Amino acid sequence: MANKNKLKPKGHLFISSPTLEGLALLCENAKEAAHISGIEYSNFLKACKMEKDIRFSTYRKCAAGLGKEVLVIHLPLGTIESMIEPKTHVNGFYETIEQDKLIKVLMAVMPSDGIKIFGVMDIW
């Protein structure tokens, strides 16, 4: 008989703060953001909610509607936890990293010309 206990997810998903869900909730014009994203206005906030089954395509659409792009970076296991302490989201599906801490991680894993990143990211 199969074990019905939920297995602990392997690996980590780290998202830079503010999260997409937070940006959607703070959005001044959700109707326009929904239009830009191509998601029906009545479903926009629900679609942008950080659930464990959110698809990359939905995440990308929500981000575009909120004027953001998505970057996925694969790092060796333990890299982030060895440098900073991320904040675990209440559902345990992902962890958040402040943007200034993310820059610290990127600087550590990038070649010496990594200083160029400061001109690209907005610091909150």
N, C-alpha and C positions, 0 to 999 in steps of 0.2 A: 504494500500500500504506500502511495506517495506521501511524503512529508508535506503537510499543509501549512507549515510555518513559512512565513516570508523569509527569503534569503536576504542577507545584508548585501546591498549593491557593492560591486567591486569598483575600485578606482574612485575618482572624485570629479565633480563638475564644478568649476569655479567660475563665477560670473562677477564682473566688475560692477561696483556700486556706482550709481543707482541702478537697480535692476530694471528690466523692461516693464515689469508689472508696476514698479514704483513710478516710472516715467509715465506710464499710461494713466495712473491715478492722479498724477499731478498735471496732466495735459490740460491746457487752457481751452483748447478747441478739439475735443475728441471726435466731433463730427467730421471735421476736416481731416484729421489724422486717419480716421476710418476710411474716408474717401481715397486718400493717397495710398493707403495700404491695400485697397481693393477688398476689404472686409466689410460686411454689412454693419452699419452703425450700431444696431441693436445687439450685435455679437462681439463688437470690438474689444471691450474690456474683458469679457470672458475669454476670448481667443488669446489675449495677451497675458493672461494669468499664467504664472509659472507652475504648471502641473507636470507630473512626471511623464506624461505622454505627449507633451507639446512637440510638434514636428519642427524640424529646421525650417521648412518652407513657411510655416505659420509664424515662427519666430522672426524670420527675415522680413515678412510682410509687415508685421507689427513694428519692427525696428524702423523700416522705411517710412511708415506712416508717422513715426515720432521723430523723423529726421536723423536717424542713426544708421550705422552700418554694423555688421556682425563680423567679428574676427575669431576664428577658432585656431588655437595653438596647442599642439601636443608636446608635452614636456615629460621627461622621465619621472616615474612615480617617486613621490617624496620631495621633489624639488621645491614646491611651494611651501609645504609644511615645515621644511628645514629652515626657511627664511622668515616666515610670518605666521601668524595665527589667524586663519580665515574664520569668519562668523558663519556657523551652520544655520541654514534656513529651518524654520519650524517643522517642515515635513521631512527634513533630512535628505531631500532630493539633490540639493545643491548647496554650495557655500559661496558667500560673497567676499569680495576683496575690495578694499578702498582703492581708488585709482592711483593714489600716491604710492601705495604698497605694491600695486601691480607694476608700476614703473620700476620699483626696486628689484622685483623679480626679473623683469625683462632686461634690465641693465646687467644683472648677474649672468644671464644665459646668452646674451648677445655678444658679438665681437666688439672690439674696442671702439668701433664707430657707432655704437648704440646710442650715443648722446643725441643723435638726430631725432630720436623719438619725442623729445620735449616739445618740438615745434608742431607736433601732430595732435597730441591729446589735450583736451581741456581738463584742467585740474579743478576739482570741486572743492 
